[in-house]
Amino acid sequence: MIYRLAADGMLLLHLAFILFVISGGLLAIWKPRIIWLHLPAAIWGMLIEFIGWICPLTPLENHFRKLAGEGGYEGGFINHYLLPLIYPESLSIKTQYVLGGLVLIVNAVVYFWLWRRGTWKRQ
């Protein structure tokens, strides 16, 4: 039971991290100090997508699932949980580039706006 809870906790942490990577720049509009936490997270998220790395949270979740007597899964979190909801086919390199590009564009627009507004100077 404890391993199942740990695996589910990793799943929720992973989802929260992905949401923070995608929309953390918007939080910086509200709380500019978040910029220094979000920038490394966004860069990490883009590297995961552009280079094709597997996030360390995925093997950790799989480890807890196996300890709980469940089967782990191949590939990454996005491929296993999110893509079936969004795309009918499996994750491809092209799709990873699109996802990484979306993270880059959304955050570049937000950070450019913050920079123009002078938010950087108040840190």
N, C-alpha and C positions, 0 to 999 in steps of 0.2 A: 504493500500500500504506500509506504513512504517513497519508494522509488518511482511509482506511478505519479505521485504528487510532485516529485522533483522533476520528472520529465515534462509534466504539464506546466510546471513553473518555468522551465527552460523555454518551452513553446511560447508562453505569454511574454517572457522577457525578450525573446527573439522578435516577436511581433511588435512589441513596444519600441525596440531599437529600430526596426525598419520604419515604423511610423515617425520616429524622431528624425531619422536620416532624411526622409522625404519632406517632412513639414516643420522641422526644427527651426528653419530660417524664419518661418512665420512667428514662431514663439519669440524670436529675437526682436521682433517689432515691439512686442509687449514688454519683454525683459531683455534688454541689450546684453547683459552679462552672459546670457546663454550662448552668445556667439562663440566664445572660447571653448565651450563644451561641444557645441554643434559642429563647428568646422572640422575637427578631427574625425568625428563620427560620420559626417557626410563624405569626407575623403575616403575613409575606410569603406563605406558602403559603395562608393563609385569604383574603388579598386576591386572589391569583391565581384562586381558585375563586369567591369572591363577586362579583368585578367582571368576571371573564371575560378577564383579561389572559392573554397568552402569556408563559410563562417565557422569559427571554433564552437559556437553554440550548437551547431548541428550535430557533430559527433558526441558532444556532451549529452544532448537530449537522447540520442540513439543509445548511448551507454546506459542511461537510466532506464530507458524502455526495455533494453535487454535484461537488466537486473530485475525488472518488474515482471519478466516472463513474456514480454511482448516482443514482436519483431521490430527491428530498426528499419530504416529505409535508406535507399541509395540516393545520391544527389544531395542537393541543398534544400533548405527550408522553403525558398521561393518555389522551387520545382515541385516539391512534395505537397505543400499546403496552399500556396497562393495561386500558382498558375492554373491548377484545375478549376479554380473559381473564375479566373479571368480569360484564360485561353484554353481551347479544347485540346491542343497538342502539347507535347513536352517542350521544355525550355531549350531553345537553340542559342547559338552564339549571337545571331542577329537580334533575338529578343533580349538577351542580356545587354547588348549595346544600347538598345532602345530604352530599357529600364534605367541603365546607368546614365544615359543622355537626359532622360526626364529629370532625374535627381539633380544633375548638373545644371540644367536650364532653369528649373524652378528655384533652386537655391541661388544661382547667379543673379537672377532677376531680383530676388528679395534682397540679397546682399548689396547689389548695385544701388537699389533704392535706399537702403540703410546708409550706405556710404555717401550718397548724394544729400541725404538728410542731415548728415553730420553725426550720426550715431557713434561712429568709430572714435571720434574725438572725445566723447564723454566717458570713455572707458578709462 
